[in-house]
Amino acid sequence: MSINRTLSDLRDKTQEILKLCKQSNEPIFVQDNGNEELVIMSREYYEQIRNLLNAFNRQQKYSVNLKNQFFHVEDVNELYQKLDEADNAILNNDFHSHDEVLEKLRNQLNGSEKK
């Protein structure tokens, strides 16, 4: 869930927002007249994102834990391949609905999977 603050909050409550950046370890979106204009984050969060992007650009293995979400980059080409496969599946209407997937999982859990 994103954290949003107004531009006037940034001006009037700077110390509070700085503290929130460090405590939440996630970006804070600053809005002006309802439009997101700025993103601020702690130095730690910025460094984690920068390291992840650098590893991604160098096609190196890299793992990071951001806000209890674990990201692992091993091979950029494999990532793009998987995204292409997903795009092609959508274009070819070769996918299952949410309900179909849940039904299949329920059947597997209940031992009544149709083979």
N, C-alpha and C positions, 0 to 999 in steps of 0.2 A: 504494500500500500504506500502510495507516495505521500510525502509530507509537503504541504503547500503553505506558504506564507505570503503576505502582501508586501509590496515595496515599502509601505509605511511601517510595517512591522520591522523590516530590516533596518530602517532608519531609527525607529523608536525603541526597539528591543534587540539591538545588536548583540549584546552579551548573552541574552537568553537564546538567541538563534545559534550563536557560536557553541554554546553549551549543548544544545540539541544536536548539532552536527556531530560533535564528538561522542555523545551518548548513543545516538541512533546508528551511527556509522552507515548512513545512507544519504543520498543526495536530498537537498531541500530545494523545491521549485519556488521561485519568487515570482509572484504575479503582479502585473500593473494593469489596472482596468480589466481584470479577468483574463489577461493573456500571459502565458508563461514567458518571461523575458530573461530570467537568469536561473542558473543552477549553481548552488554552492554545496560544498562537501568538505569533510575533514581531510586533512593532509594524508592520514592513514588510508582512507577510502580511495583518494585520488591515486596514491602510490599503488594500491592493489589493482585498480583498473588499468593504470599505465603499464604495470608489469604484465598483466594478462594480455593487453593489446600488443605489447612488444613481443611476447612469446608467440602470439598468434601470427604476427607479421613475419617472424623468423621461422615459423612452422616448427616450433619446439614444444616439447611437453611442458605443461605448466598447470598447476592446480592452485586454486585460491578459494577461500571460504568468505563469501560476502553476505552478511546478514543471514547466517545460517543456511545459505544456498551454496552448494559446492559446485564449482565449475572446473572442468578438466579439459584442457586443449591438448590434443595429441597430434592430430594431422589435419591441417586446413583443407587439403584436397579431399579427404574423407568427409569432412563436414559439408563441403560444397556438393559432393556426390550425393550425400543423403538428402540435402535440400532439393537437388535436381530430381531425385527419385520421388520425393514428396510432391513436387510440382507436377511431374508427369502423371502420377497417380490421380491427382485432382483433375488434370486435363482429360485423362482417359476414363474418368468416373470409376476408378478402380480403388475404392476405399469403402470403409464400413461406417455406418452411423454410430453415434455415441450409444444409442440404445442397443444396436446389434453387438457391439463390443461388450457392453455390460451383460447382456444375455449370455454370450459365449463364456464370459468369465464365471458367471453364476453357475452355468452348467458344468464347467470344469470343477468348480469348488464342490458341487453336489455330486460329482462322479457320474453325471449323465451326459457327458460330452458325446455328441454325435460325430462319428468318424466317417 
